[in-house]
Amino acid sequence: MPEAMTSAPAVVTKMAMDQLLMSPPSTALFFLVMRCWEGHPDDAIMHMRDKLWPTMRANYMLWPLAHMINFAFVPPAQRILYCNVLGVVWTVILSTIQNEEVLQPAKPSAGSSDQSDGSYGPGAVDKDGTISNADGCATSWAGGSTPMTSSAGMMHHAVVFAPGLEARRDTDGSDSSNTCQ
C-alpha cells in the first residue's frame, strides 16, 4: 500500500479491491441466501444468475465513485457515517432489484393470432395510439407492447414507460391487474 493513504494509487487500489474482490461474491451470496430464506432453495442459483449482473451494473454506477470520494476526501472520523448513508441508498436499490419480477419474452400460444412470421411484437395500432393484441389486451403505444411471461408463468403485455415500470390497460381503457394475464 502506498505511503499516503489518500494518494491516488492508494485510493484506486482500495476501490478496485472492494469492487473486484468483494462485491461480486457478496452480491451473489445475498441473492442465494435471500432466495433460500424466501422458501425457494430449489431455484436460488437461477435467481442469483438472473439478478447478479443487473445488480453489479447498479453497483458500479454507485460505489466506485462513492469509495473514491470516501478514501480521498472524507475525514477518517466521518467515513463510517458517509458509508452508512450511502448504505441506506444501496439497500433500497438492492431491495428493489431483489423484488423485481424477471419477465421473459413469451411464445405465442396455439391458435393465437399473433404475427405469423414468428415475431412477438405489438398487434394493430388504432388511430388513438392504442394497441389491440390477440388476447384482447389494449395498451398505449408509449413504449410498445410485447407479450411477456413472468417467472410465475403468467402472461402479460408489458408497456415500458420508463426503465422498470410497466402498465396494463383493459380494452375499455380502465386499469386492470388481471385482464392482460
C-alpha positions in Angstrom: 0.0 0.0 0.0 1.4 3.4 -0.8 2.7 5.6 2.0 0.0 8.2 1.8 -3.4 6.6 2.4 -5.2 9.3 0.4 -2.8 9.3 -2.6 -4.3 8.4 -6.0 -2.7 5.0 -6.1 -3.9 4.1 -2.6 -7.5 5.3 -3.4 -7.7 3.4 -6.7 -6.2 0.3 -5.1 -8.7 0.2 -2.2 -11.6 0.9 -4.6 -10.5 -1.8 -7.0 -10.0 -4.4 -4.3 -13.5 -3.7 -2.9 -15.2 -3.7 -6.3 -13.4 -6.6 -7.9 -12.8 -8.9 -4.9 -15.7 -8.2 -2.5 -18.7 -7.0 -4.4 -19.4 -9.9 -6.9 -19.2 -12.7 -4.4 -21.1 -10.8 -1.6 -23.8 -9.8 -4.1 -24.2 -13.4 -5.4 -24.3 -14.7 -1.8 -27.0 -12.1 -1.0 -29.3 -13.3 -3.7 -28.7 -17.0 -2.9 -29.4 -16.6 0.8 -32.4 -14.3 0.3 -34.0 -16.8 -2.2 -33.5 -19.7 0.3 -34.9 -17.6 3.2 -37.9 -16.9 0.9 -38.5 -20.6 0.8 -37.3 -21.3 -2.7 -33.9 -23.0 -2.3 -34.5 -25.1 -5.5 -34.2 -22.1 -7.8 -31.8 -20.0 -5.7 -28.9 -20.4 -8.2 -31.1 -19.4 -11.2 -32.5 -16.5 -9.3 -28.9 -15.4 -8.4 -27.9 -15.7 -12.1 -30.8 -13.6 -13.2 -30.2 -10.8 -10.7 -26.4 -10.7 -10.4 -25.3 -8.7 -13.5 -28.1 -6.1 -13.4 -27.2 -5.6 -9.7 -23.5 -5.4 -10.5 -24.2 -2.7 -13.1 -26.1 -0.7 -10.5 -23.3 -1.3 -8.0 -20.7 0.0 -10.5 -22.7 3.1 -11.0 -22.7 4.0 -7.3 -19.9 2.5 -5.3 -16.6 3.2 -7.3 -17.2 7.0 -7.2 -18.5 6.8 -3.7 -15.4 4.9 -2.5 -13.0 7.2 -4.3 -14.7 10.2 -2.6 -14.6 8.4 0.7 -11.0 7.3 0.6 -9.7 10.6 -0.9 -11.7 13.4 0.8 -13.8 12.2 3.8 -12.0 12.5 7.1 -11.4 9.2 8.8 -13.7 10.1 11.7 -16.6 10.6 9.3 -16.1 7.6 6.9 -18.5 5.3 8.8 -21.3 7.9 8.7 -20.6 8.5 5.0 -20.7 4.8 4.1 -23.8 4.3 6.3 -25.8 7.0 4.5 -24.8 5.5 1.1 -25.6 2.0 2.5 -29.2 3.1 3.1 -29.4 4.2 -0.6 -27.8 0.9 -1.7 -30.2 -1.1 0.4 -33.1 0.5 -1.3 -31.6 -0.3 -4.7 -30.8 -3.9 -3.7 -34.2 -4.5 -2.3 -35.8 -3.1 -5.4 -33.8 -5.4 -7.6 -34.4 -8.4 -5.4 -38.2 -7.9 -5.5 -38.4 -7.2 -9.3 -40.0 -10.0 -11.2 -38.0 -11.2 -14.2 -40.0 -11.0 -17.3 -39.1 -13.1 -20.3 -40.5 -13.0 -23.9 -43.5 -15.2 -24.3 -44.1 -17.6 -27.1 -47.5 -17.3 -28.9 -49.9 -19.9 -27.9 -51.5 -22.3 -30.3 -54.4 -20.7 -32.2 -53.1 -17.2 -31.3 -53.5 -14.5 -33.9 -50.0 -13.0 -33.2 -47.9 -12.4 -36.2 -47.3 -15.5 -38.3 -43.7 -14.6 -39.0 -42.7 -15.6 -35.5 -42.2 -12.1 -34.2 -43.7 -11.2 -30.9 -44.3 -7.5 -31.5 -47.4 -5.5 -30.8 -50.7 -6.0 -32.6 -52.6 -3.5 -34.7 -52.3 0.2 -33.7 -55.6 2.1 -33.6 -55.8 5.8 -34.6 -55.6 6.9 -31.0 -52.3 5.0 -30.5 -53.9 2.0 -28.6 -52.5 -1.4 -29.4 -55.1 -4.3 -29.6 -53.3 -7.5 -29.1 -54.5 -11.0 -29.9 -55.7 -11.7 -26.4 -57.8 -8.6 -26.2 -55.3 -6.6 -24.1 -55.1 -3.0 -25.2 -52.1 -0.8 -24.3 -50.9 2.6 -25.0 -48.2 2.9 -27.7 -45.9 5.0 -25.3 -43.2 2.4 -25.3 -44.6 -0.6 -27.3 -46.2 -3.7 -26.2 -44.6 -7.1 -26.1 -46.1 -10.4 -24.8 -44.1 -11.3 -21.7 -44.2 -14.3 -19.4 -43.3 -13.8 -15.7 -41.2 -16.3 -13.8 -44.6 -17.5 -12.3 -45.7 -18.4 -15.8 -48.4 -15.6 -16.1 -48.8 -13.9 -19.5 -48.5 -10.1 -19.6 -48.4 -7.5 -22.3 -45.8 -5.1 -20.9 -45.6 -1.5 -21.9 -42.5 0.2 -20.6 -42.9 3.9 -20.0 -39.6 4.2 -18.1 -37.0 1.7 -17.1 -38.6 -0.8 -14.7 -42.2 0.5 -15.0 -45.0 -1.4 -16.7 -48.6 -0.5 -17.3 -51.5 -2.6 -18.5 -55.0 -1.5 -19.6 -58.3 -3.2 -20.3 -59.7 -2.7 -23.8 -62.2 -0.3 -22.3 -59.3 1.9 -21.0 -59.7 1.1 -17.3 -56.7 -0.1 -15.3 -56.7 -3.8 -14.5 -54.3 -6.2 -12.9 -55.8 -9.4 -14.4 -57.1 -8.7 -17.9 -53.7 -9.0 -19.6 -52.6 -12.1 -17.8 
